[in-house]
Amino acid sequence: MRIEQLQAFLAIAESGNFGQAARKCGITQSTVSRQIQSLESDLGFPLFHRTAQAKLTVAGEKLLPRARKICQEWAIASQEIADLQAGKQPELCIAAIHSVCSHYLPPILQKFCRDFPEIQLRVTALGSDRALKVLRDGLVDVAVVMNNRFLTSSPDMTVELLYEEQVEILMAAAHPLAKYEKVPWSALVEYPQVVFKDGYGMQRLVQEWFNYQDISLKIVMELNTLDAFRGVVRQGEIIALLPQTALLEARQDPTLAVRSLAELPETNANSQKFKQGFTRQVVLVTSSDRLNIPPIAHFCDLVRQFTQKPV
């Protein structure tokens, strides 16, 4: 059974004439006849009495309301897909990590709203793992997150590296580690740390680094906002390892200090793996089919443009 057959059936039922139905469908009368014959063959029952005026049989009466509903749903679905292809959609949903939401997204969102004023933007700040999950579940269209190859390995996902940045140490201005320009690992491990909550890529990255050094990480607190990190660190000896874009406001705060990490000792068995330093990668992730939708493709282009500029 094909939609063209049901459309021809409806045209005949409404007009009572094969010829008029053919003109309405834009095809020949012989084509309409073949479509109805094929449909009747599939159903195993005649649909019309072939008289001067085509009248519905009992089977035709049963099929009529169902065929109308099917054709209406087909028309709605076809229009919705055509709207997607034309860039007409009611909203665009974005999930991004906190530092991207704070520093990169504002000008991107402003530019997108000017370019597509009819589309409602919905932006949610989430940890990387959670953002990738809601993307895979189809709840958002695009995610800007820390790279996690375990959650983006699906062949239907496209992953594009936007930038890579150093991870540095946030501490109180009067902290003992503030005396260093680059803090050695031997001194770093003496102090308690505050980290992002489980499900945030930064917690996993910090844990991974300490595991590779075979060093215990002294976690005393888990948080999920940059304001909370600054507030806690400001109070005493607790420190935090955070990426550079998460530390932009802290650099302007006289009660806080930001320091780089010293390079790993050459004797460290893992120094080759980390020879580029302690960094994180931020990636743009979406599904390949969404890149065919004009507003989503345009948003991704804006993200590429703005993340290549200095913050």
MOBEL-V69068 format. One record per residue. N is the residue number from 0. RES is the residue in one small letter. PSI is psi in radians with two decimals (none if undefined). OMEGA is omega in degrees with one decimal (none if undefined). D_FIRST is the distance of its C-alpha to the first C-alpha in whole Angstrom. Layout:
((N/RES/PSI/OMEGA/D_FIRST) (N/RES/PSI/OMEGA/D_FIRST))
This chain:
((0/m/2.28/-179.4/0) (1/r/2.74/-178.2/4) (2/i/-0.56/179.4/7) (3/e/-0.60/178.7/9) (4/q/-0.75/178.6/7) (5/l/-0.63/177.9/8) (6/q/-0.71/177.2/11) (7/a/-0.71/177.3/12) (8/f/-0.80/179.7/12) (9/l/-0.70/-179.4/14) (10/a/-0.69/178.5/16) (11/i/-0.75/-178.7/17) (12/a/-0.62/-177.7/17) (13/e/-0.61/-176.0/20) (14/s/-0.44/-177.0/22) (15/g/0.28/-174.3/21) (16/n/2.26/-178.7/21) (17/f/-0.68/-178.5/19) (18/g/-0.80/178.5/22) (19/q/-0.66/178.5/22) (20/a/-0.69/179.7/18) (21/a/-0.75/179.2/18) (22/r/-0.70/179.9/21) (23/k/-0.67/-179.2/20) (24/c/-0.19/179.9/17) (25/g/0.54/179.5/20) (26/i/3.07/-179.2/18) (27/t/2.79/179.8/19) (28/q/-0.64/179.5/19) (29/s/-0.62/177.7/18) (30/t/-0.75/176.9/15) (31/v/-0.77/-179.5/14) (32/s/-0.75/179.8/15) (33/r/-0.69/179.5/13) (34/q/-0.75/179.9/9) (35/i/-0.72/177.7/10) (36/q/-0.73/178.7/11) (37/s/-0.70/179.0/8) (38/l/-0.75/178.5/6) (39/e/-0.63/177.9/10) (40/s/-0.72/178.8/10) (41/d/-0.69/-176.0/7) (42/l/-0.35/179.2/9) (43/g/0.44/-177.1/12) (44/f/2.44/177.0/14) (45/p/2.56/-178.1/15) (46/l/-0.38/-178.5/14) (47/f/2.56/166.1/17) (48/h/2.11/-178.9/20) (49/r/1.46/176.7/21) (50/t/-2.94/178.6/25) (51/a/-0.61/174.9/27) (52/q/2.23/-178.5/24) (53/a/2.03/179.2/21) (54/k/2.55/-178.2/21) (55/l/2.43/170.3/18) (56/t/3.14/176.7/19) (57/v/-0.75/178.4/19) (58/a/-0.67/178.3/15) (59/g/-0.68/177.7/15) (60/e/-0.67/178.5/17) (61/k/-0.67/-176.6/16) (62/l/-0.54/-170.1/12) (63/l/-0.96/-177.8/14) (64/p/-0.59/178.5/16) (65/r/-0.74/-179.8/13) (66/a/-0.70/177.3/11) (67/r/-0.79/-178.5/14) (68/k/-0.76/179.9/15) (69/i/-0.79/-178.4/12) (70/c/-0.61/176.0/12) (71/q/-0.79/178.6/16) (72/e/-0.68/177.9/16) (73/w/-0.74/179.5/14) (74/a/-0.72/179.3/17) (75/i/-0.81/180.0/19) (76/a/-0.74/179.7/18) (77/s/-0.70/179.6/18) (78/q/-0.70/179.3/21) (79/e/-0.71/178.6/23) (80/i/-0.69/176.7/22) (81/a/-0.66/177.5/23) (82/d/-0.69/176.8/26) (83/l/-0.81/-179.3/27) (84/q/-0.50/179.7/27) (85/a/0.01/179.4/29) (86/g/0.32/179.0/31) (87/k/1.92/176.2/31) (88/q/2.59/-174.3/31) (89/p/-0.52/-176.1/33) (90/e/2.82/175.1/35) (91/l/2.13/-174.2/36) (92/c/2.24/-176.1/37) (93/i/2.42/169.6/40) (94/a/2.33/-177.5/42) (95/a/2.70/176.7/45) (96/i/2.79/-170.1/48) (97/h/-0.76/-176.4/51) (98/s/-0.61/177.3/53) (99/v/-0.73/177.7/50) (100/c/-0.66/-175.4/50) (101/s/-0.70/-167.2/53) (102/h/-0.54/-176.7/54) (103/y/-0.68/-171.8/51) (104/l/-0.62/-174.9/49) (105/p/-0.89/178.9/51) (106/p/-0.52/177.5/51) (107/i/-0.79/-179.7/47) (108/l/-0.70/179.5/46) (109/q/-0.78/179.7/48) (110/k/-0.73/-179.9/47) (111/f/-0.73/-179.4/44) (112/c/-0.55/174.9/44) (113/r/-0.66/-177.3/46) (114/d/-0.57/-179.7/43) (115/f/1.23/-174.8/40) (116/p/-0.34/-177.4/42) (117/e/-0.13/-177.1/39) (118/i/2.27/177.8/37) (119/q/2.12/176.6/39) (120/l/2.36/175.3/40) (121/r/2.02/-174.6/41) (122/v/2.30/179.2/43) (123/t/2.28/175.2/44) (124/a/2.08/-177.9/47) (125/l/2.80/168.9/46) (126/g/2.76/-174.5/47) (127/s/-0.81/-176.0/46) (128/d/-0.76/179.5/44) (129/r/-0.71/179.8/43) (130/a/-0.72/179.4/41) (131/l/-0.57/178.0/39) (132/k/-0.79/-179.2/38) (133/v/-0.47/174.1/37) (134/l/-0.82/179.9/35) (135/r/-0.51/178.1/33) (136/d/-0.05/178.1/32) (137/g/0.28/-179.5/31) (138/l/-0.35/174.3/33) (139/v/2.86/-177.4/35) (140/d/-0.57/-175.4/34) (141/v/2.51/173.6/37) (142/a/2.38/174.7/40) (143/v/1.88/-165.2/44) (144/v/3.04/168.7/45) (145/m/2.52/-178.3/48) (146/n/2.33/175.0/46) (147/n/1.66/-173.1/45) (148/r/-0.39/-179.2/43) (149/f/-0.42/-178.5/42) (150/l/-0.07/-178.2/40) (151/t/0.33/-175.8/39) (152/s/-0.13/-179.3/38) (153/s/2.39/-177.7/34) (154/p/-0.34/180.0/33) (155/d/-0.04/179.4/31) (156/m/2.45/172.8/34) (157/t/2.30/-176.9/36) (158/v/2.17/-177.7/40) (159/e/2.18/178.3/43) (160/l/2.19/178.3/46) (161/l/-0.88/178.1/48) (162/y/2.85/176.1/52) (163/e/2.39/-175.6/54) (164/e/2.70/179.6/57) (165/q/2.60/170.6/60) (166/v/2.31/-176.6/60) (167/e/3.12/-174.4/64) (168/i/2.22/174.3/66) (169/l/2.32/-178.3/66) (170/m/2.93/173.6/69) (171/a/2.64/-178.0/72) (172/a/-0.57/-177.9/75) (173/a/0.21/-177.6/77) (174/h/2.52/178.5/76) (175/p/-0.54/-179.5/78) (176/l/-0.23/-178.5/75) (177/a/-0.26/179.6/75) (178/k/-0.33/-179.2/78) (179/y/2.54/168.2/76) (180/e/-0.71/173.0/74) (181/k/2.09/-172.5/72) (182/v/2.17/176.6/72) (183/p/2.61/-179.2/73) (184/w/-0.61/-179.0/70) (185/s/-0.56/178.0/73) (186/a/-0.61/-177.6/74) (187/l/-0.74/-172.3/71) (188/v/-0.13/-179.4/70) (189/e/-0.21/-171.3/73) (190/y/2.56/178.4/71) (191/p/2.67/-176.2/69) (192/q/2.62/169.4/65) (193/v/2.37/-176.1/63) (194/v/2.92/174.1/59) (195/f/2.74/179.3/56) (196/k/2.86/176.0/54) (197/d/2.42/-176.3/51) (198/g/-0.15/175.9/48) (199/y/2.35/-176.7/50) (200/g/-0.58/-178.2/50) (201/m/-0.62/178.2/54) (202/q/-0.77/-180.0/55) (203/r/-0.71/-179.1/53) (204/l/-0.77/179.2/54) (205/v/-0.78/178.6/58) (206/q/-0.73/-179.2/58) (207/e/-0.75/-179.8/57) (208/w/-0.80/-179.7/60) (209/f/-0.62/176.6/62) (210/n/-0.72/178.9/61) (211/y/-0.53/177.4/61) (212/q/-0.07/-176.2/65) (213/d/0.77/-178.7/65) (214/i/2.46/177.5/66) (215/s/2.34/178.0/66) (216/l/2.14/-177.1/64) (217/k/1.47/180.0/66) (218/i/2.19/178.4/63) (219/v/-0.18/-175.9/65) (220/m/2.57/173.9/62) (221/e/2.33/-178.4/59) (222/l/3.04/179.0/57) (223/n/0.24/174.4/54) (224/t/2.59/-178.9/56) (225/l/-0.60/176.1/58) (226/d/-0.74/179.9/61) (227/a/-0.68/177.0/61) (228/f/-0.85/-177.7/62) (229/r/-0.70/-178.9/65) (230/g/-0.74/-179.0/66) (231/v/-0.81/-177.2/66) (232/v/-0.60/-178.3/68) (233/r/-0.38/-170.9/70) (234/q/-0.35/-175.6/72) (235/g/-2.26/-170.9/73) (236/e/-0.10/178.3/73) (237/i/2.42/178.5/69) (238/i/2.97/178.6/67) (239/a/2.44/173.3/64) (240/l/2.04/-174.6/62) (241/l/2.68/178.0/60) (242/p/2.79/-174.2/58) (243/q/-0.74/-177.7/60) (244/t/-0.35/176.9/57) (245/a/-0.11/-174.5/58) (246/l/0.13/-176.4/62) (247/l/-0.78/179.7/62) (248/e/-0.61/179.8/63) (249/a/-0.58/-179.6/65) (250/r/-0.40/-179.9/67) (251/q/0.00/-176.2/68) (252/d/2.03/-177.5/70) (253/p/-0.25/178.7/73) (254/t/-0.07/-178.5/73) (255/l/2.79/176.0/71) (256/a/2.58/176.7/71) (257/v/2.26/-179.0/68) (258/r/2.63/176.5/69) (259/s/2.82/174.6/68) (260/l/2.47/174.5/68) (261/a/2.76/177.9/70) (262/e/2.69/177.5/69) (263/l/2.60/176.3/68) (264/p/2.50/-179.0/71) (265/e/-0.42/-178.7/71) (266/t/-0.21/-179.1/72) (267/n/2.30/-175.4/68) (268/a/-0.38/-176.7/66) (269/n/0.16/-174.1/63) (270/s/-0.55/179.0/65) (271/q/-0.68/179.6/63) (272/k/-0.60/-174.7/59) (273/f/0.48/-175.3/61) (274/k/-0.37/177.6/63) (275/q/0.01/-179.2/61) (276/g/3.11/-178.5/62) (277/f/1.83/-175.9/60) (278/t/2.88/171.0/57) (279/r/2.64/177.4/54) (280/q/2.35/175.6/51) (281/v/2.27/-173.2/49) (282/v/2.73/173.7/45) (283/l/2.16/-175.9/42) (284/v/2.35/171.8/39) (285/t/3.10/176.3/35) (286/s/2.61/-174.2/32) (287/s/-0.59/-179.0/31) (288/d/-0.56/-179.5/28) (289/r/-0.44/179.3/30) (290/l/-0.21/175.8/32) (291/n/-0.09/-179.9/30) (292/i/2.07/-170.6/30) (293/p/-0.84/-178.8/33) (294/p/-0.66/179.7/35) (295/i/-0.74/177.2/35) (296/a/-0.70/179.8/36) (297/h/-0.74/177.8/39) (298/f/-0.75/178.8/40) (299/c/-0.68/176.3/40) (300/d/-0.73/178.7/42) (301/l/-0.70/178.4/45) (302/v/-0.75/178.8/45) (303/r/-0.77/-177.5/46) (304/q/-0.83/-172.1/49) (305/f/-0.48/179.6/50) (306/t/-0.17/176.2/51) (307/q/-0.06/179.0/53) (308/k/2.71/176.0/55) (309/p/2.45/178.6/58) (310/v/none/none/58))
